[in-house]
Amino acid sequence: EALNGQPVHFEEIEFILPCPIPEIPVRLQTALRSTPGLSTQYSFAISSRPVPTEPNSKIESELHCRGQVQLLEKNHKVDVPENLSNVDTSGFVTVLENPETGETEFYDRMEATLGKQFEYGPQFRTLKQIKINQTTLDYLIEVELDEQMWETGNAEGYVLCPPLVDGVLQIFAYNLMQATDLYGFPLRVKNTTFLGKPTTPRITAHVSKSLESHLTTDMLAQLTLPIGEISAGDLRFYDSVTGELFLRIEQYIFFAVNSNWTSISKSKHIIDWQPKFMEPFEFCEDSPDESPIELEALITDLACSQSEKPRRLHIVELAGNRDPEQTMLNRCVASLSEKESQIEYWMVNNTSDQTKACYEFFHKHNLPLRFAAYDEESLINSELKSGLLRICAANILVLHREDNDFKDEDWEVFRRLAVTGGLALISHSNTEQISPPAGWRIVGVANNLTLLQAQHMLSKVENVDVSSKSRLVIGDWNNAIWKWRSCINQDNMSASYAESTEQAINRIIEKYETSDRFNEIDYFFRNTSDDPTGEQACARLVELVQCLIHYQIEEPNEVCRINVVTQNAAMNIQNPGSTSLWGIARAMAVEIGNESGIEIRLYDIETLTDMDTLAWLVQNDVREREIAIRDNQIWAPRLVHMRDWYPQVCSMNNVAYFLSLEHPGQLNGLQFKTRQLPELGDKDVEVKVEYAGLNFRDVMVTLGMLPALAYERSMLGNQVGMEASGVVRRVGRKVSDHQIGDRVLLIQNRCIANRTVVNENQVFRKPDCLSMDEAASVLSVYVTAYYALIQLGRLECGQRVLIHSAMGGVGQAAIDIAKHSGAVIYATAGSSSKRAQLLARGVCATFDSHSFDWYDELMQETSGEGVDVVLNSLAGHHVMLCLQALKPGGWHCEIGKIDIYADQSMSLGVFRKNLRFAAIDIDRLMCDDPILARQMSKSCLELLAKQEVNPVSTTIFDYQDYAKALRLMISGQHQGKLVLKAPPSDFAAKNLLIADQRPYLKPDATYLVTGGFGVFGTKLIPYLVAVGARHV
């Protein structure tokens, strides 16, 4: 509009900050500035400024968008079809159509699938039709604006109404509906050409290179996108009436993120059989003061006691009348919320008011909490058949002893609540001692806490009292039934027996026809050769339930429980045929629901000796629908989330792995993964890595702070790892400088690994005077410092040099090179201790890098003359101060990246002193001039070999501690270089969590998919390819 609707070309439009509809009105402002000497070129910026509510109030504007624009001739030609009639529309099929009667369907689906961030108002619901070419994945899109809005827009002077353009861009939201975990926000568009105003509110757009072409299938068979910057979409807008092209967007660039990435591991679940008992627990204490008992430590120890799978724990705190601040939970809730321990914490108070207070105090924490109120009397008298508390549930009881000692009935409640071998942590005064009754033992005493453990076996039940229940026992598993009869007292006349289902049904009919009923039915089944798959047993169980439900549904409040008993059909399965009975029982339990008056319980025993525990379970309802009994101990299935995205490598035999960046923006986006090393070329060297150096670039890459321009000419790419040291394992046929067994250092991406393949030009023999960890840390810092000070700055004896952030790796290398050149060194650092160390290293004077005062202090130290060379890594106003601090003809060597990638402007007046400014990027240099990069690497290694310069100091972390090392680097508290130490052998790497991404389907096998073009088949086939299939 500002250019009167003339044809224009936008080289780049950068989207900086969205402008949502604010509560306070804002004014949008467009600043258009002509380029000096070019009458047809402009730069522009669009910002918003809140309308002032008070006179003379100071209000800052926010920049939303900026770019460059050039005026075009009216008949400007573009390299795409300029009329819709010239576009090949054959092969397109309609995938979405919004007729006038149902135009909101697409937007309702979008909002339901993608959430409120993709909610479109009525004026922006302009998308009418989507067609796709399944071969090219191109789209044809019909967009139509409301006629009244079109006329209003024209009257108000719009050159192009925003809903028309936005309607076409909604195709990217349509693509994201297939991968709902992903979210994208625009960064910029490139090469946008506007040719003229459309004549109609209906337009047609042709979209090629759509987001659809970037969607892939991952190892979990989910559609996904590469995370980070994505360039998608060549969009061409045509007038639907004239067919003329009026707008073309050649490149649409956005940033894809997975907002649910951090919770994905918690959405992966498995069923894991876990013990409802605790192993004997020993508390190690040297003295009460040195080894206090802490609830958090107990939970951590118990949760990690099973290394393969996490253990679900139930902690029950009987808080009585205490306020939330006085509970044991309050001591550890914050730290437990930060951990991944899979616990459930039950808080029990005496009154509902206290329960409400605890809920309001704790419920905001990221921890599964449940609250209930039980007064002392109801807790003692409760059978625990309903409500939160239940028999044999608590792994840890947290108790508070009141003024009076626990009574016998209290200890009975504790015994019933705790699992066998359960722990009880009792809080009391320092002077008190706990004297537990029989069945409990003292594990540890520290300060005002006493830890007890319950007995490890259930009390044997002799002749279960079932006189009040009518029971039917069914089955031909004679040994088990005879054992069961002895457990439930076979003389009890309330029990009936049936060998076949037919007999059992007759018993049920007889019972119910006399207005009586069975309270429990025990169905014993053991897999036999006559029924290897369990099909007949399943049919009999279904027939039994069908008969029973006919009577039970009339009075569902009188529950009949069916106890299905099998042998080795659950947990460690030895009789697969019996598992079908479990499957059909689970399905029926879901189908008939709780309203039928039938409850199905599943029990699995290993041997007949486990019947004693089964008898205990009949008398003590632990409210578990599925139970396995092994060695008379109870096991129950638990839904646990898997912590890892991928399965972990089990055997390290000849497995290659590296540290991979899966999700830029956070440290937990890093993961060690397996990889297939490339074939060894004639000029390649395979190195067994021993140490890998970390650089600040690794932090920037990990946190997603480098823009796409940083990878424009990059040898290292968008993965971590830059330099390493190790031993040569193999060499290519034409490699002459290296032999197997040589100790070398190298520059290579993805080198935080156990093995890597490198071109021989990037591998250098290690000087004897360097240790392997030093060798992994010197190349990047010394080449950077050498390039800046010697190759460019030509630093000579007696010249002055200023080195910013000099206690870092590059800073230390620069100090040694400057000293070798005989220069006078000035330096900055962020703390007084670091500045003291710099003085000890021979620096002439030091200054604070966190303050602008360094400039005045430096000029005072140099009598106002300044320095000859500056090596700078600071951003913002520091850059201009560096230029002012230079002598005439001085060199400014910029190794910082923030201002460069932000395209910050610079005042050129200071360059009148014949100053020279150089931006230094060794990563790009290795692509642009690899010969120079190798020559400088050799020169630096020669200086190190002659000990004319020293290796930088190193701090070593093991591979598994890479996150700690990166956090230290982010904090800026480190000195020198941080180095990661690789496990010395495959056996030593067994404790390293490595995601196994090796294809598990055989690439040389053939896989037949029937129904491959159905909905399921079209998702299955790309998944098969993703996991290794090559012949489908």
Secondary structure, DSSP 8 states (H G I E B T S, - for coil): -TTTT--EEEEEEEE-S-----SS-EEEEEEEEEETTEEEEEEEEEEEEE--SSTT-----EEEEEEEEEE--TT---SS-SBGGGS--TTEEEEEE--GGGTTHHHHHHHHHH-GGG---GGG--EEEEEEETTT--EEEEEE--HHHHHHHHHTT-SS-HHHHHHHHHHHHHHHTTSTTEEEEEEEEEEEEE----SSSEEEEEEES-GGGG-EE-TTS-EE--SEEEEE-EEEEEETTT-BEEEEEEEEEEEEEETTGGGHHHH-EEEEEEESB--------S-TTTS---HHHHHHHHHTSSSSS---EEEEEEEET--GGGSSHHHHHHHHHHS---EEEEEEESSHHHHHHHHHHHTTSSS-EEEEE--HHHHHH---SSSS--TT-EEEEEEE--SS---HHHHHHHHHHEEEEEEEEEE--TT------TTEEEEEEETTEEEEEE-SS----SS---TTS-EEEE-S-HHHHHHHHHHTTTT-TTEEEESSHHHHHHHHHHHHHTT---SEEEEE----TTSTTSHHHHHHHHHHHHHHHHHHTTSTTS-EEEEEEEES-SSS-S-HHHHHHHHHHHHHHHHH-GGGSEEEEEEEESSGGGHHHHHHHHHS----SEEEEETTEEEEEEEEE-S-SS-B-S--TT--EEEEE-STTSGGGEEEEE-------TTEEEEEEEEEEE-HHHHHHHTT-S-GGGGTT-SSTTSS--EEEEEEEEE-TT--S--TT-EEEEE-TT-SBSEEEEEGGGEEE--TTS-HHHHHHHHHHHHHHHIIIIIIT---TT-EEEESSTTBHHHHHHHHHHHHHT-EEEEEESSHHHHHHHHHTT-SEEEETTSTTHHHHHHHHTTT--EEEEEE---THHHHHHHHTEEEEEEEEE---HHHHTT-----GGGGGT-EEEE--HHHHHHH-HHHHHHHHHHHHHHHHTTSS----EEEEEGGGHHHHHHHHHHT---BEEEEE--SSTTGGGGS-EE--S--S-TTSB---TTTTSHHHHHHHHHHHHTT--B-
